[in-house]
Amino acid sequence: MADRVLVAYDATPLADDALEFAFERFPDAELTALYVVEIPDSHWAILEGPEIRLPITERAHDHATEVLEGAVELAAEYDRGLTTEIETGKPDQRIVDLAADEGYDAIVLGSHGRSRVSSALLGSVAERVVRQSPVPVAVVR
């Protein structure tokens, strides 16, 4: 059984489903809800290095905090504690890196169906996390 579970959270209905799944599937685990402030691809061209952590604006931080408040409220409904984290960068990369670097045992995230064939069952972020993750991943539909 997993002791530490990372849940990607963006306040969408599928993210709520993923968090609820984590509460039910991992009743004794320490859960962390992660929101990643995405850096647009056009900005990545000028940046290099594996440990890029860009400062975010106060407005972006406030938005991320507001999004994660929804996760905390949902945790309260389940009478569960929840740690929250805010990261910046490419969501799939930050999710995988945080899981590996911080010793999480599993990742849970929602799936977002796309019209392209390669992403018909999984959203592009979910697909990349599944492919790159060093720990088990549960994708909630």
ZIURKA-V600696 format. One record per backbone hydrogen bond with DSSP energy under -1.0 kcal/mol. CO is the residue of the C=O (numbers start at 1). NH is the residue of the N-H. If there is no record, write none. Layout:
co:nh
CO:NH
CO:NH
This chain:
co:nh
3:30
4:105
4:106
5:32
6:108
7:34
12:16
13:17
14:18
15:19
16:20
17:21
18:22
19:23
20:24
21:25
22:26
26:29
30:5
31:83
32:7
33:85
34:9
35:87
37:89
40:43
41:44
44:47
57:61
58:62
59:63
60:64
61:65
62:66
63:67
64:68
65:69
68:72
69:73
70:74
71:75
72:76
73:77
74:78
75:80
76:79
83:33
85:35
87:37
89:39
90:94
91:95
92:96
93:97
94:98
95:99
96:100
97:101
98:102
99:104
106:6
107:138
108:8
109:140
117:120
119:114
123:127
124:128
125:129
126:130
127:131
128:132
129:133
136:107
138:109
140:111
